[in-house]
Amino acid sequence: MKTLMTLLTGAALAGSLATAQADEIVVGGKGFTEQLILSSITTQYLEELGYDVEKRAGMGSAILRQAQVNGQVDLYWEYTGTSLITYNNVTEKLSPEETYQRVKTLDAEKGLVWLEPSDANNTYALTMRADDAEERGIETISDLAETINNGETITFASNAEFYARDDGLRPLQQTYGFRFGRPNIKRMDFGLTLPALRDEQVDVSIAYSTDGRIPAFNLVTLEDDKQFFPAYALTPVVRKDTLEANPKLDEQMNKLSALLNDDVMASLNAKVDVDKQPVEQVAENFLKKHDLP
C-alpha cells in the first residue's frame, strides 16, 4: 500500500511539474534599446499573467535566432525584413504583407510561429527638421526628389554602410530619380547623423524609423511613397511547441502587439535614450498606462 501511495504521489508530483513547466517561458531580446524595452515589457506582462518567465536580453541577433530555433528561447520580438533577408536569404522585393506571409511560411518549417505583426516598422527612413520640411513643402521622398531636381541644394548625413550597401543610397536615388551630389553627402558615424540634422549641419539624415531621437529632436520622417525600404514589421515570434503548451499565449501576445506602432516605439525609445529613464521603469509605465494585463 505504501508503495502504491508513493507511486501515486510521484505521479501527481510529475504532473504538477509538467503543468508548471508548460507555463515557463524564456523571453529573449537583442542588445539595443528597442529590444531591451520589448523584452522587459513582455517579461513583466507575462509574469503578471501568471507565467514563470526567464528573461535573456541583450543577445546578438544571430545568436538569439539560433537559440530560438534550438529551443533555448521560447519567444522574442523579431523584424520581418531581418528574417526574410538575413535568416532566409530572400532577396526579391516584396510588399510588407508579402514579406510577413513569406517569413511566416518559411519559419513554420523551423517550428517558429509568427503572431500578429505590430504597426511598428523599424526600417531605414529619411528625416528632416519639422519646421524646415514644412517650409519647403516636403512630406515624401518624392517631394524631396522634386525639390532637388528643381535646383535646390540639400545636404545629406549618411553613415558609411548606407552610403555603400547595395540596397542603400545609390538605388534609393535611382528609384526616386534624383541625386544629392557627392559634395552634398556628409558621411559620419550613425550615432552622429541625427544630432547633425538637429544642429542644422545638414538638411536630411538617414535614420531608423523608430529612433527615439526623431520626436525628441522635433524631426519628421519622410513618407517612403514608392516603398523602397524593406518592411521590418516588429512581430512576436514564438516556438510552436511553446504555443501548444500555452494555448492562450498567442492571444495574449497579439493584444500586446496591437498597441505598438512607430510613434509608440519612438516615444518609448526616447524615454530611455534621451530622458535616461531605466528600461524596467519605462516598461512598467507602459503596461500601467494600458492597464495590462
Secondary structure as GFF3:
##gff-version 3
##sequence-region A 1 293
A	DSSP	alpha_helix	2	22	.	.	.	ID=ss1
A	DSSP	beta_strand	24	30	.	.	.	ID=ss2
A	DSSP	alpha_helix	33	48	.	.	.	ID=ss3
A	DSSP	beta_strand	52	59	.	.	.	ID=ss4
A	DSSP	alpha_helix	61	69	.	.	.	ID=ss5
A	DSSP	beta_strand	75	79	.	.	.	ID=ss6
A	DSSP	alpha_helix	80	81	.	.	.	ID=ss7
A	DSSP	pi_helix	82	87	.	.	.	ID=ss8
A	DSSP	alpha_helix	96	108	.	.	.	ID=ss9
A	DSSP	beta_strand	112	114	.	.	.	ID=ss10
A	DSSP	beta_strand	124	129	.	.	.	ID=ss11
A	DSSP	alpha_helix	130	136	.	.	.	ID=ss12
A	DSSP	alpha_helix	141	149	.	.	.	ID=ss13
A	DSSP	beta_strand	156	158	.	.	.	ID=ss14
A	DSSP	alpha_helix	160	164	.	.	.	ID=ss15
A	DSSP	alpha_helix	169	176	.	.	.	ID=ss16
A	DSSP	three_ten_helix	182	184	.	.	.	ID=ss17
A	DSSP	beta_strand	185	187	.	.	.	ID=ss18
A	DSSP	alpha_helix	190	198	.	.	.	ID=ss19
A	DSSP	beta_strand	204	208	.	.	.	ID=ss20
A	DSSP	alpha_helix	213	216	.	.	.	ID=ss21
A	DSSP	beta_strand	219	221	.	.	.	ID=ss22
A	DSSP	beta_strand	234	239	.	.	.	ID=ss23
A	DSSP	alpha_helix	240	245	.	.	.	ID=ss24
A	DSSP	alpha_helix	249	257	.	.	.	ID=ss25
A	DSSP	alpha_helix	262	273	.	.	.	ID=ss26
A	DSSP	alpha_helix	279	289	.	.	.	ID=ss27
###
